[in-house]
Amino acid sequence: MDTNVPRTPPRKSATFDDYTLAEIRRAASTGIYDIRGAGTKRKVPHFDDLLFLGASISRYPLEGYREKCGTDVVLGSRFAKKPLELKIPITIAGMSFGSLSAQAKEALGRGASAAGTSTTTGDGGMTPEERGQSRHLVYQYLPSRYGMNPDDLRKADAIEVVVGQGAKPGGGGMLLGQKISDRVAQMRCLPKGIDQRSACRHPDWTGPDDLEIKIHELREITSWEKPIYVKVGGTRPYYDVALAVKAGADVVVLDGMQGGTAATQDVFIEHVGLPTLACLRPAVKALQDLGMHRKVQLIISGGIRSGADVAKALALGADAVAIGTAALVALGDNDPIHEEEYRKLGTTAGAYDDWHEGRDPAGITTQDPVLAARLDPVKAGRRLSNYLKVMTLEAQTVARACGKSHLHNLEPEDLCALTVEAAAMAQVPLAGTSWIPGRGGY
Amino acid sequence: MHELDLKALGVTAINQKLYHIPKDTNERHWVIRNPMGQHAIACGVDAPLLIDIMGHVGFYCGGMNKEAEITIHGHAGVGVAENMMSGIVWVKGNASESAGATANGGLLVIEGDASSRCGISMKGVDIVVGGSVGHMSAFMAQRGNLVVCGDAGEALGDSIYEARLYVKGRADNLGSDCIEKEMREEHLEDLAKLLDRAKMKHRPQDFRRYGSARKLYNFNVDHADAY
């Protein structure tokens, strides 16, 4: 063999890349699809693809630190006698006790309350720890109705009828047996240690006409006091939002595909649903077409990480945002301080997503009492509170730079897009042009 | 006995009246006239009241009931006694879909037939149906007892957990992981009590018992065809 002849170097397939090959081998070995937590990991158009223009000669900025920039929001003003009045437009999304430890739920309540916002239960009922530490608690009403009872319904400050979520629109819940402790099993009326599947449809209503009647029942039982939210995954946002409004929702929660989950098939997370950015403008248009924008509030969620994301979401027409994954990170999820233990689990800090296995070194996505005890709810709650306040300050900084005295005064005109895709989805001009894809002209 | 005219007062006023009856009063018996098929009548009651509803009702009558004994002198719409916690809801006629859905406790009696998804995701309630039940009844049923004195529709007990199903008539088509089980002495005793509470004149020995094979409790690829 002539070693002087140049050889073609090994070339790996772009289609069958290393990750794909490993997944095929894993599937062949185990016979089960990959289940994991968190939201989509693929890169999709997002708020990073938008920029604020700021002020100059044609727009006056507000003085940072001196001129007021309001952040408060009222949720549920359409029908509820007692709407939620929050200090900041950043809420904590629904995450269940069961998927999270009791300590983590308590920390979420503490952090949210300290920052003046709401937190939300999840598919598993309301825990005393969470209710006790949450100034504003939204009670999720899910297809499984695990832990559902009228007493907790009446203790809640708002009710969120969950139709779907961004990580798995059209799919039900899943909590594998490893996390079904005695307490979780008792709350869900099921045996310990079995895989708990939650239905994808509600057991006693189907479609928007029925939903209207269901909302009526919930209002009756809570004496028309509580705001009723309807949460949908990002699929057909224009129609889903319109139907939720028609059904009588006070608030619509719209969750894009970057929204997290405690445990779902990877194929579902990565291949079903719309990116958050693509959901927002159709949803706002539905509200505008019905004359209900700012009357029925819109909460957007799925990959919200910073004050910039908050400001962009509000500029595009949302009334508030919800965070889930980011809140867990603030508590301590995926912290490199646990790197040694992450490596023993075959992963690394920043990539740990086996939340369904219940072996979380940070004590957050677990029911193991030893691991859960690692999370100090007071300290973790303080971290979350700090993070929420930073996000709010960031959003205010951007808003003042755009000359806005309230976060809700931000508008699409304050934005431009870095990519054609983002311009089309957000319906704002491509940077440096006046061109909005789909609207013609240049 | 006190009467409430729904036609004159509306659902909300009647429910509010029922919610605010003092715990220590002896005004326990309430009759609701002219229900007109309205929805959410007497839902969310949280007191040991006797409530007679004189006619047909719409969706969610007696929903989330606690302690009250509610009798519907007519037919019931979707989700009667849904998520009931305790007490009794008694339907003199037939019931529509999802009767007793997700109910945690108490007794639901339907003297006539019940439509599809009767007892769906039930979590501890006892349901006795004098007639037949429709398809997908006791889907994902977690706890409690469903007694069917007539026939059961397709896919009875699909993905059932620990609930017990008793059927006197035909149950030809069972759902995934639902199997016929041995009727032991304790089951005959339990069934006799249920029939007695529901004032149904049947012999427990004429029923068959169904429940979970428990093969789907933890994922096994060799059982994937059942999903």
Interface residues (C-beta under 8 A of the other chain):
Chain A: T30 G31 I32 S144 R145 M148 N149 P150 L153 G177 R188 C189 L190 P191 G193 I194 D195 R197 A199 P203 D204 W205 D210 I213 K214 H216 E217 E220 I221 T222 S223 W224
Chain B: V11 T12 N15 Q16 Y19 H39 A40 C43 G44 D46 G58 F59 Y60 G63 M64 K66 V78 G79 E82 N83 M85 E97 S98 A101 T102 N104 R117 I120 S121 K123 G124 F139 M140 Q142 R143 S159 Y161 E162 Y217 N218 F219 V221 A224
